[in-house]
Amino acid sequence: MAITELLLREFDQEMSKTKTTLERVPKDQWDWKPHEKSGTLGWMAGHVATLPGFMIAVSTSADYDVSKGGPPKVEKDADLLGLFAKISGEARRAVAALSDEQLNQTWSLKHNGQTLFAGPRYDMLRGMCFNHLIHHRGQLTMYLRDLGVAVPPLYGPSADENPLQN
């Protein structure tokens, strides 16, 4: 079995969970933030929605220089789910196109040409892309909790929803 088949199974599961979480973002709280040092709900939701774009960069290039720009900004809640669907679809196609050989090639994250870190493309997809998305999605669920929005059951029951109970 190709490594990408395993990655795509996980990708599909995580994107489904991410979509479910993004669907719960309250439109009327876009500028709310849980703490003065935190980003707004809109920023966090937008970050989660656009993080699959990092998978495109890792899958289609040998490196990425963060000083050359970042992901598209989600300016309003109406763009959130559509942009997530577009970017995650492109990311899935990019990951699916990788061979096992390409997954073993070195990929680098740079800033102004200086390498910040480098490693096998597979490690970057799993560690810097999947885990990064899961981390920020977890933060987003805490934003939802603070706003009194039901947190979806992502890896089993949540305090708000238990799909195992009728």
CYANA upper distance limits for C-alpha pairs under 8 A (distance plus 0.5 A):
  1 MET  CA      5 GLU  CA      7.38
  2 ALA  CA      6 LEU  CA      7.79
  2 ALA  CA     99 SER  CA      8.10
  2 ALA  CA    100 ASP  CA      7.05
  3 ILE  CA      7 LEU  CA      6.91
  3 ILE  CA     99 SER  CA      8.37
  3 ILE  CA    100 ASP  CA      6.56
  4 THR  CA      8 LEU  CA      6.39
  4 THR  CA     95 VAL  CA      7.28
  4 THR  CA     96 ALA  CA      6.47
  4 THR  CA     98 LEU  CA      7.25
  4 THR  CA     99 SER  CA      7.72
  4 THR  CA    100 ASP  CA      7.79
  5 GLU  CA      9 ARG  CA      6.82
  5 GLU  CA     96 ALA  CA      8.10
  6 LEU  CA     10 GLU  CA      7.03
  7 LEU  CA     11 PHE  CA      6.42
  7 LEU  CA     95 VAL  CA      8.34
  8 LEU  CA     12 ASP  CA      6.47
  8 LEU  CA     92 ARG  CA      7.64
  8 LEU  CA     95 VAL  CA      7.88
  8 LEU  CA     96 ALA  CA      7.46
  9 ARG  CA     13 GLN  CA      6.95
 10 GLU  CA     14 GLU  CA      6.62
 11 PHE  CA     15 MET  CA      6.49
 11 PHE  CA     92 ARG  CA      7.88
 11 PHE  CA    130 PHE  CA      8.28
 12 ASP  CA     16 SER  CA      6.64
 13 GLN  CA     17 LYS  CA      6.88
 14 GLU  CA     18 THR  CA      6.53
 14 GLU  CA    134 ILE  CA      8.24
 15 MET  CA     19 LYS  CA      6.53
 15 MET  CA     88 SER  CA      7.74
 16 SER  CA     20 THR  CA      6.80
 17 LYS  CA     21 THR  CA      6.80
 17 LYS  CA    154 LEU  CA      6.50
 18 THR  CA     22 LEU  CA      6.62
 18 THR  CA     48 VAL  CA      8.29
 18 THR  CA     49 ALA  CA      8.41
 18 THR  CA    137 ARG  CA      7.30
 19 LYS  CA     23 GLU  CA      6.56
 19 LYS  CA     81 LEU  CA      7.89
 19 LYS  CA     84 PHE  CA      8.26
 20 THR  CA     24 ARG  CA      7.40
 20 THR  CA    152 PRO  CA      7.58
 21 THR  CA     25 VAL  CA      7.67
 21 THR  CA    137 ARG  CA      8.02
 21 THR  CA    140 LEU  CA      8.39
 21 THR  CA    141 THR  CA      7.68
 21 THR  CA    151 VAL  CA      8.06
 21 THR  CA    152 PRO  CA      6.99
 22 LEU  CA     45 ALA  CA      7.15
 22 LEU  CA     49 ALA  CA      7.97
 22 LEU  CA     80 LEU  CA      8.13
 22 LEU  CA     81 LEU  CA      7.51
 23 GLU  CA     81 LEU  CA      7.72
 24 ARG  CA    144 LEU  CA      8.25
 24 ARG  CA    149 VAL  CA      7.70
 24 ARG  CA    150 ALA  CA      8.32
 25 VAL  CA     41 LEU  CA      8.45
 25 VAL  CA     45 ALA  CA      7.84
 25 VAL  CA    144 LEU  CA      7.53
 26 PRO  CA     30 TRP  CA      7.55
 26 PRO  CA    149 VAL  CA      8.41
 27 LYS  CA     77 ASP  CA      6.35
 29 GLN  CA     41 LEU  CA      7.48
 29 GLN  CA     42 GLY  CA      8.40
 30 TRP  CA     40 THR  CA      7.38
 30 TRP  CA     41 LEU  CA      5.83
 30 TRP  CA     42 GLY  CA      5.06
 30 TRP  CA     76 LYS  CA      8.22
 30 TRP  CA     77 ASP  CA      7.49
 31 ASP  CA     40 THR  CA      5.77
 31 ASP  CA     41 LEU  CA      6.51
 31 ASP  CA     42 GLY  CA      6.54
 32 TRP  CA     40 THR  CA      5.79
 32 TRP  CA     41 LEU  CA      6.04
 32 TRP  CA     42 GLY  CA      8.23
 33 LYS  CA     38 SER  CA      6.65
 33 LYS  CA     39 GLY  CA      6.56
 33 LYS  CA     40 THR  CA      4.89
 33 LYS  CA     41 LEU  CA      6.25
 33 LYS  CA    143 TYR  CA      8.26
 34 PRO  CA     38 SER  CA      6.90
 34 PRO  CA     40 THR  CA      8.18
 34 PRO  CA    143 TYR  CA      7.19
 34 PRO  CA    146 ASP  CA      7.78
 39 GLY  CA     43 TRP  CA      6.38
 39 GLY  CA     44 MET  CA      6.80
 40 THR  CA     44 MET  CA      6.73
 41 LEU  CA     45 ALA  CA      6.46
 41 LEU  CA    140 LEU  CA      8.13
 41 LEU  CA    143 TYR  CA      7.40
 42 GLY  CA     46 GLY  CA      6.38
 42 GLY  CA     74 VAL  CA      8.10
 42 GLY  CA     75 GLU  CA      8.41
 42 GLY  CA     76 LYS  CA      7.92
 42 GLY  CA     77 ASP  CA      7.60
 43 TRP  CA     47 HIS  CA      6.52
 43 TRP  CA     74 VAL  CA      7.98
 44 MET  CA     48 VAL  CA      6.74
 44 MET  CA    136 HIS  CA      7.98
 44 MET  CA    140 LEU  CA      6.93
 45 ALA  CA     49 ALA  CA      6.60
 45 ALA  CA     80 LEU  CA      8.05
 45 ALA  CA    140 LEU  CA      7.20
 46 GLY  CA     50 THR  CA      6.64
 46 GLY  CA     73 LYS  CA      7.22
 46 GLY  CA     74 VAL  CA      5.65
 46 GLY  CA     80 LEU  CA      6.96
 47 HIS  CA     51 LEU  CA      6.48
 47 HIS  CA     73 LYS  CA      8.45
 47 HIS  CA    136 HIS  CA      8.36
 48 VAL  CA    133 LEU  CA      6.73
 48 VAL  CA    136 HIS  CA      6.70
 48 VAL  CA    137 ARG  CA      6.60
 49 ALA  CA     80 LEU  CA      7.09
 49 ALA  CA     81 LEU  CA      7.85
 49 ALA  CA     83 LEU  CA      7.48
 49 ALA  CA     84 PHE  CA      5.18
 50 THR  CA     54 PHE  CA      8.42
 50 THR  CA     71 PRO  CA      6.84
 50 THR  CA     72 PRO  CA      7.54
 50 THR  CA     83 LEU  CA      7.79
 50 THR  CA     84 PHE  CA      6.59
 50 THR  CA     87 ILE  CA      7.13
 51 LEU  CA     55 MET  CA      8.08
 51 LEU  CA     71 PRO  CA      8.13
 51 LEU  CA    129 CYS  CA      7.84
 51 LEU  CA    132 HIS  CA      8.46
 51 LEU  CA    133 LEU  CA      6.65
 52 PRO  CA     56 ILE  CA      7.50
 52 PRO  CA     84 PHE  CA      8.45
 52 PRO  CA     87 ILE  CA      6.71
 52 PRO  CA     88 SER  CA      5.91
 52 PRO  CA     91 ALA  CA      6.44
 52 PRO  CA    129 CYS  CA      7.66
 52 PRO  CA    133 LEU  CA      8.06
 53 GLY  CA     57 ALA  CA      7.17
 53 GLY  CA     71 PRO  CA      7.42
 53 GLY  CA     87 ILE  CA      6.31
 53 GLY  CA     88 SER  CA      7.59
 53 GLY  CA     90 GLU  CA      8.39
 53 GLY  CA     91 ALA  CA      6.72
 54 PHE  CA     58 VAL  CA      6.77
 54 PHE  CA    129 CYS  CA      6.87
 55 MET  CA     59 SER  CA      6.42
 55 MET  CA     91 ALA  CA      6.19
 55 MET  CA     94 ALA  CA      8.13
 55 MET  CA     95 VAL  CA      7.76
 55 MET  CA    125 LEU  CA      6.85
 55 MET  CA    129 CYS  CA      6.48
 56 ILE  CA     60 THR  CA      6.45
 56 ILE  CA     90 GLU  CA      7.55
 56 ILE  CA     91 ALA  CA      5.42
 56 ILE  CA     94 ALA  CA      6.24
 56 ILE  CA     95 VAL  CA      7.80
 57 ALA  CA     61 SER  CA      6.29
 57 ALA  CA     63 ASP  CA      8.04
 57 ALA  CA     64 TYR  CA      7.12
 58 VAL  CA     62 ALA  CA      7.64
 58 VAL  CA     63 ASP  CA      7.47
 58 VAL  CA     64 TYR  CA      8.03
 58 VAL  CA    107 TRP  CA      7.37
 58 VAL  CA    121 ARG  CA      7.14
 58 VAL  CA    124 MET  CA      7.66
 58 VAL  CA    125 LEU  CA      7.33
 59 SER  CA     94 ALA  CA      6.26
 59 SER  CA     95 VAL  CA      6.30
 59 SER  CA     98 LEU  CA      7.36
 59 SER  CA    121 ARG  CA      7.88
 60 THR  CA     94 ALA  CA      7.17
 61 SER  CA    107 TRP  CA      8.27
 62 ALA  CA    106 THR  CA      7.59
 62 ALA  CA    107 TRP  CA      5.55
 62 ALA  CA    108 SER  CA      7.09
 63 ASP  CA    107 TRP  CA      5.82
 63 ASP  CA    108 SER  CA      4.97
 63 ASP  CA    109 LEU  CA      6.15
 63 ASP  CA    110 LYS  CA      7.59
 64 TYR  CA    108 SER  CA      7.01
 64 TYR  CA    109 LEU  CA      5.62
 64 TYR  CA    110 LYS  CA      6.40
 65 ASP  CA     69 GLY  CA      8.43
 65 ASP  CA    109 LEU  CA      6.54
 65 ASP  CA    110 LYS  CA      4.90
 65 ASP  CA    111 HIS  CA      5.61
 65 ASP  CA    112 ASN  CA      7.03
 65 ASP  CA    113 GLY  CA      7.16
 66 VAL  CA     70 GLY  CA      6.91
 66 VAL  CA    109 LEU  CA      7.86
 66 VAL  CA    110 LYS  CA      6.74
 66 VAL  CA    111 HIS  CA      5.88
 66 VAL  CA    112 ASN  CA      8.11
 67 SER  CA    110 LYS  CA      8.38
 67 SER  CA    111 HIS  CA      5.83
 67 SER  CA    112 ASN  CA      6.18
 68 LYS  CA    112 ASN  CA      8.36
 74 VAL  CA     79 ASP  CA      6.83
 74 VAL  CA     80 LEU  CA      6.86
 74 VAL  CA     83 LEU  CA      8.46
 75 GLU  CA     79 ASP  CA      7.82
 76 LYS  CA     80 LEU  CA      7.63
 78 ALA  CA     82 GLY  CA      8.42
 79 ASP  CA     83 LEU  CA      6.38
 80 LEU  CA     84 PHE  CA      6.70
 81 LEU  CA     85 ALA  CA      6.57
 82 GLY  CA     86 LYS  CA      6.72
 83 LEU  CA     87 ILE  CA      6.55
 84 PHE  CA     88 SER  CA      6.28
 85 ALA  CA     89 GLY  CA      6.46
 86 LYS  CA     90 GLU  CA      6.83
 87 ILE  CA     91 ALA  CA      6.55
 88 SER  CA     92 ARG  CA      6.57
 89 GLY  CA     93 ARG  CA      6.91
 90 GLU  CA     94 ALA  CA      6.71
 91 ALA  CA     95 VAL  CA      6.66
 92 ARG  CA     96 ALA  CA      6.53
 93 ARG  CA     97 ALA  CA      6.77
 94 ALA  CA     98 LEU  CA      7.49
 98 LEU  CA    102 GLN  CA      6.45
 98 LEU  CA    103 LEU  CA      7.16
 99 SER  CA    103 LEU  CA      6.83
100 ASP  CA    104 ASN  CA      7.06
101 GLU  CA    105 GLN  CA      7.20
102 GLN  CA    121 ARG  CA      7.67
103 LEU  CA    120 PRO  CA      6.97
103 LEU  CA    121 ARG  CA      5.35
103 LEU  CA    122 TYR  CA      5.29
104 ASN  CA    120 PRO  CA      5.52
104 ASN  CA    121 ARG  CA      6.41
104 ASN  CA    122 TYR  CA      6.86
105 GLN  CA    119 GLY  CA      8.35
105 GLN  CA    120 PRO  CA      5.75
105 GLN  CA    121 ARG  CA      6.30
106 THR  CA    118 ALA  CA      6.96
106 THR  CA    119 GLY  CA      5.51
106 THR  CA    120 PRO  CA      4.89
106 THR  CA    121 ARG  CA      6.22
107 TRP  CA    118 ALA  CA      6.01
107 TRP  CA    119 GLY  CA      6.07
107 TRP  CA    120 PRO  CA      6.39
107 TRP  CA    121 ARG  CA      5.71
107 TRP  CA    124 MET  CA      7.84
108 SER  CA    115 THR  CA      6.92
108 SER  CA    116 LEU  CA      7.91
108 SER  CA    117 PHE  CA      6.33
108 SER  CA    118 ALA  CA      4.66
108 SER  CA    119 GLY  CA      7.16
109 LEU  CA    115 THR  CA      6.39
109 LEU  CA    116 LEU  CA      6.11
109 LEU  CA    117 PHE  CA      6.11
109 LEU  CA    118 ALA  CA      6.81
110 LYS  CA    114 GLN  CA      5.69
110 LYS  CA    115 THR  CA      4.78
110 LYS  CA    116 LEU  CA      5.69
110 LYS  CA    117 PHE  CA      7.75
111 HIS  CA    115 THR  CA      7.05
111 HIS  CA    116 LEU  CA      7.25
119 GLY  CA    123 ASP  CA      7.06
119 GLY  CA    124 MET  CA      7.19
120 PRO  CA    124 MET  CA      6.99
121 ARG  CA    125 LEU  CA      6.68
122 TYR  CA    126 ARG  CA      6.70
123 ASP  CA    127 GLY  CA      6.14
123 ASP  CA    128 MET  CA      8.06
124 MET  CA    128 MET  CA      5.47
124 MET  CA    129 CYS  CA      6.96
125 LEU  CA    129 CYS  CA      5.33
125 LEU  CA    130 PHE  CA      6.69
126 ARG  CA    130 PHE  CA      5.55
126 ARG  CA    131 ASN  CA      6.83
127 GLY  CA    131 ASN  CA      5.67
127 GLY  CA    132 HIS  CA      7.47
128 MET  CA    132 HIS  CA      5.89
129 CYS  CA    133 LEU  CA      6.62
130 PHE  CA    134 ILE  CA      6.72
131 ASN  CA    135 HIS  CA      6.48
132 HIS  CA    136 HIS  CA      6.86
133 LEU  CA    137 ARG  CA      6.49
134 ILE  CA    138 GLY  CA      6.62
135 HIS  CA    139 GLN  CA      7.00
136 HIS  CA    140 LEU  CA      6.66
137 ARG  CA    141 THR  CA      6.83
138 GLY  CA    142 MET  CA      7.14
139 GLN  CA    143 TYR  CA      7.05
140 LEU  CA    144 LEU  CA      6.84
141 THR  CA    145 ARG  CA      6.63
141 THR  CA    151 VAL  CA      6.53
142 MET  CA    146 ASP  CA      6.66
143 TYR  CA    147 LEU  CA      6.84
144 LEU  CA    148 GLY  CA      6.76
144 LEU  CA    149 VAL  CA      5.47
144 LEU  CA    150 ALA  CA      7.46
144 LEU  CA    151 VAL  CA      6.98
145 ARG  CA    149 VAL  CA      6.15
145 ARG  CA    150 ALA  CA      7.24
145 ARG  CA    151 VAL  CA      6.87
150 ALA  CA    160 ASP  CA      5.96
150 ALA  CA    161 GLU  CA      7.99
151 VAL  CA    158 SER  CA      6.91
151 VAL  CA    159 ALA  CA      7.91
151 VAL  CA    160 ASP  CA      6.48
151 VAL  CA    161 GLU  CA      7.88
152 PRO  CA    157 PRO  CA      8.44
152 PRO  CA    158 SER  CA      6.75
152 PRO  CA    160 ASP  CA      7.70
152 PRO  CA    161 GLU  CA      6.98
153 PRO  CA    157 PRO  CA      5.23
153 PRO  CA    158 SER  CA      5.18
153 PRO  CA    160 ASP  CA      8.39
153 PRO  CA    161 GLU  CA      6.57
153 PRO  CA    162 ASN  CA      7.36
153 PRO  CA    163 PRO  CA      8.12
154 LEU  CA    158 SER  CA      7.94
156 GLY  CA    162 ASN  CA      8.03
156 GLY  CA    163 PRO  CA      8.49
157 PRO  CA    161 GLU  CA      6.35
157 PRO  CA    162 ASN  CA      4.87
157 PRO  CA    163 PRO  CA      6.92
157 PRO  CA    164 LEU  CA      7.95
158 SER  CA    162 ASN  CA      6.63
